[in-house]
Each structure stands twice: as structure tokens, then as C-alpha cells.
């Protein structure tokens, strides 16, 4: 999901989850 890469990165930083690839 390259389109959700930006969103995922944001959620990953917020949630601090490394399994949000």
C-alpha cells in the first residue's frame, strides 16, 4: 500500500507500533 505509506507512517509514529508496515 504505497498510497497509505504516509498515513501509515503517521499512525506508526502516533501509536508507536512497528507492525504497521
Secondary structure, DSSP 8 states (H G I E B T S, - for coil): --TTHHHHHHHHHHHT-TT--
